[in-house]
Amino acid sequence: MADIKPVDRPWEGVLFAAAYAGDTLSARIAHAGYMKDKSGTQPLRTFWDARANAYLAIAREQHDEAIAQLRIAFGERASPDNEESFLMAMSHERAGRPDSAIVWLERTLTTPSDGFGDGIYRPEAKRRLAALLEAKGDLRGAIRYYEAFLADWTQPEPAQAEEVRAVKARVAALRAKLAPG
């Protein structure tokens, strides 16, 4: 980061990764970097600062605070984008509110996209949505979203191959449960 101009440092990406991984230390470091280098220099400062605060809250497992910060960010724009919807779903899921997580995951998948983040949010949203629907007993819905996830990974890289195999096995098991007799 030292070789990058402060206003160009990708703190938001580091914060997202730390939040997703639940890495509190990295999130605290990235949040401090963001606040030092970028807060106050961004157009839509309230929006970006609220998102940075939400990332940190997610990493700290302060899910209600993350949701509150995301709502502040939403208030600065017409509607949440895919990343914000995904973060809201993640916060609700981790807070133990699966029904709210399902709503936000569906929104992640139905929100028009500029293409940015699709490779990150959409496959994971499909997989998480399938798992939540399965847990609620909606096996057909789970199969539909697991299969949508698999459609994104027809030729998985080695890092994803095991997860793809596990999802294929899950689909087969769910189909067997639905089979008559």
C-alpha positions, 0 to 999 in steps of 0.5 A: 500500500505504501507504493500507492497514492493514499486516495488510490489505495484499495481499502474498500476491497481489503475491507470487503475481504476482511468482512467476508472472512471475519478477519477482525484484525485486517478489518481494523487495519483497513478501516483505519487506513480508509479513514486516514486516506479516503474519508473526506476525499470521496464523493458521496462521503456518507455513503462510502464511510457508512460502507466502511463502517459496515465492513468493520462491523461485519468482521467484528460480528456486530451484525445489527451495527452493520445493518444500521450502517448499510441502511445509512449507505442506502439512504445516500443512493436510490437503492442498494447495489449487489454488494450492499444487498449481499452484505445485508444478507450476510449480516442477517444470516450471521445474526441468525435471521435466515428469512431476512437473509433470503430476501436480501440474497434474492435481491442480490440476484435480481438487482441489475448489475453493471457486471462489477462483482458478479463473479463474487456475489452472484455465485455465493448468493446462489449457494447461500440462498440454496442452503438457507432454503434447504434448511427451511425445507424448500428442497425444490428451491434449494435444488434450483439455486444449487443448480444455478450455482453449478451453472456458474462453475462448469469448469471450476478452477482447482480451488473451487473444484471441491466445493462444486463436487460437494454441491453436485452431491447435495443436489443428488441427495436432494433429488433422491429425497424428492423422488417418489418411492 
